[in-house]
Amino acid sequence: MKLKTLSLAFVGLALLPMSSSGAIVLASDFDANTGSVSGSITGGSPALAVTYSGAEAVTGLPSPLAAAAPVSGNPPTPNGFVSGVGNATTDVATIGNNMNSGDRTIPRGYTFTLTPTATYNLTDVVVIAGHLSGSGTNQGYLSDINFSITTGATPVATPANQVVYADDPTGPVDGFPAVGQLPFTFDLSGITLDAGTTYTFSVNQNNLQTGGAYATYDGFTLNGAVVAAPEPGAALLASLAGLGMLVRRRRK
């Protein structure tokens, strides 16, 4: 009986997946992006090519950034990426549609897709975001920033939104320090990305509280740990344990 119990324990341990230490799954600082429309603040390009880094920065994966499509608008013009709006240079992704009084609830942001080559247990994602005026100065208006992961129409992760605030040339806003682009961390504990499954990542701002501003983004970092398959030695251990069980049965 003891041999059987021990053999089963070996099999169970050998077949358990192993998780490595934390790593950057995918990241981009949006430097040297291409495809934005220079100087346009009425639409912009629907796609933006950026340079990726991290474990899943494989050629052809992930996709370029796509501007989040509006559900309505005043006017209902599509979102797009622009450059040359004040200091909105090509190292940030600026959406060329103002979040003004008629458009405050419309998501202004980007999406991209990724089909990971390995399975990952995610930990968090850090998104850099802020606001700009039409002349390119940082603004301190408040808005929501939202992050989500879906596969097809199925939600995978929808962490609670956060509040974006940015620089006000007259000083702190609502008690917040006067700063520009800020990091926002979304907790993704318990979320797993499966190898070979295509996921859509979405980042956007909406619900601007007052005034008008353009949503800007300066990169993101997706963190997690790769889930490794059992090592060959573990598979051999499982085989030996199974053989031991078979021998014991035959002796009976």
N, C-alpha and C positions, 0 to 999 in steps of 0.2 A: 504493500500500500504506500509506503514511504517513497519507493522508487517511482511509482506512478505520479504521486503528488509532485515530486521534485521535477519529473520530466515535464509535466504540464506547466510548472512555473517557468522552466527554461524556455519552453515554446512561447509563452506569453511575453516574457521579457525580450526575447529575440525578435518578435514581430512588432514591438512598439516602435513607432516612428521617433526619430531623434531630432530635436530642434537645436540649431546652432546659436551662437551668440548674435546679438542684435547687429543689424546692418542697414545701410540705406538701400531700399528697394528701388526707388527712382527719385530723381531730383532734377531741377533746372533753375538757373538763376535768370533765365530769359535774356542773357547777354547775346548779342549778335543775332537777334531774331530777324527774320526776313518775311516780307509779304504785307507789312502794314502800309496803309495809305498815308503818305506824308501830308501833314497839314490839314487833313480832313477832319471835321468835327460833326459831320452830318451822316455818317454811316461807317465807312472804313471797309477793310478787307474781311471776308468771312473766315479766313484761315491765316494762321501764323506759324511759321516754322521756327522752332527753338532747338537749342542744343541740350540734350539730356545727359545725365550721368547716373551712376548707381548700378546695382546688380542687373537691372532689366533694361539698361540702355543699349539694346541690341539694334543693329541696322534694320530699319523697317518697323521697329517697335520702339516706343509706342507711336501713336499718330501725332501729326501736328495739332496745335491748339485750334479748336473751332469756337467761334463766338457763340454764346448762348443765344438761342433764338427767342425773341420776345413773344409773349402770348397776346399782347395788345400794344397800343402805343398812341402817343399824341405828339407828333404823327406816328403811325405804326411802321416806322422805318426799321430795317434789321440792324441788329448790333454788328459792329465790326471793329477791327483793330486799326489804330492810327498811330502816327508818330509826328513829331514836330509841333505838338501842341504845347507851347511854352517849353518847360523843361522835361516834357514827356518824350524822352529820347528813346532810342531803340533798345535800351537795356531794361525797359519796363513794357508791359503789355497794357495799353490804355484802350478802353472801350469808347468808341467815338459817338456815343449817344448820351446826352446829358440826363442825369437823374433829377430832372427838375419837377415842378409842381404837378405836371400832368403824367409824369413817367416814374414816379417814386416807387411804385410797387413792381415795376418790370425788372426782372433779373438782368443785371449787366455783368457779364463774366465770361468764362470759357469752359470748355469740356475737352477731354481727350480720352482715347481708348487705349487699353493695354491688355494683351493676352500673355500672361506671365509664363516663362519657361520652367519655373519651379513653383512649389507651393510655399506660401508665406503666412505666418501668424503675424498680423500687423500690431503695432503698438500705438502709433499716432501719425498725424500729418501736420506739418507746419506750413502755413500759407502766409506770404508777405503781401500786404495790401494797404491801400490808402485812397485818398481823394485828390483830384486836381481841379483847379478852375480852368476856364477856357484860355486864360493867359499862361497856364502852366504852374501857377503857385499852389502850394499845398493848402488844403482847406480843412477846417476843423468840424465840419458838419458830421452828424452821427448817422450811421446806417447799419443795417444788419449785414453780416457776411455769413454765407451758407456753404456747406460742403456735403457732398453725398457720393456714394458709390452704388451703381446698379449693374445688373447683368440682364440684358434684355429689358423687360418691364418690371423686373423684380428688384426691390430695394435690398441692398446688402448692408449699407451703413448710412445712417442719417443722424449724425451727432447734433446736439443742440447748437443753434446759431449763436454768433457772438456779435459784439458791437464794434464797428470800425470808427475810429476817429483819427484825425490827421492834424497837420500843422495849421494854426491860426496865426497870421502875422501880428495880431494884436495881443497875443498871449495865450495862456492855457484856456481850454474849452471845457466847461462843465466840470472843472476840477482835474481834468486830464492834462498831462504835460504837453507842451507844444513840440510835437515830433512829426515826422513824415511817414514814410512806409513803416509799418509795424508787423511783427510776427504774431500770428494767431494759431494756437495749437488745438487741434481737435483729437480727442481720445478715441482710438480705434481698438482698444483692448477687446479680445474675444472675436475679432473679425479675421477670417481666413480667406486668402486668395488662392484658388485652386489652379494648378498648372493646366494650360490649355483652354481655360475659360476666358472669354472676352468680357472685360469690365469697362464701364464708362465712369469716369471721374468728373465731377462738376463742382466748380467754384464760382460763386457769384455774389453780388451785393444788391440789396433792394431796401425798400422802406426808409429812404432818406427822410430825416425828420424835418428839415427845413432847407430853404434856399435851393441851389443847384450845384452839382458837382459831377465830375467824371470819375468812374471807377478805374483804379489803376492797380496793377499787380506786378510784383518784382520777384516771383519765383515761388517754389514749394519744395518740400522734402518729405517723402513718404518713407517711414521707418518701420522695420519689422525684422523677423528672423525666419530664415529658410527652414522648412521642415524636410529633413533628410530621410531618404529611404533606409531601411536596415542595412548595415554594412555586410559585406560578404562573410565575415567571421561570425556575425550574428545569425545569418542564414544557415551556416554550417552547424552552429550550435543547435538550431531548431531541428535540423535533419537528424543529428545524433540523438537528440532527446526523443524524437519520434521513433527512431530505430530501437532505442532502449525499451520503449513501450511495447513495440511489436515483439521483441525477443521475450519479454516477460509474459505476454499473452501465450506465445507458443509453448513456453515451459509449463504453463498451466494445463 
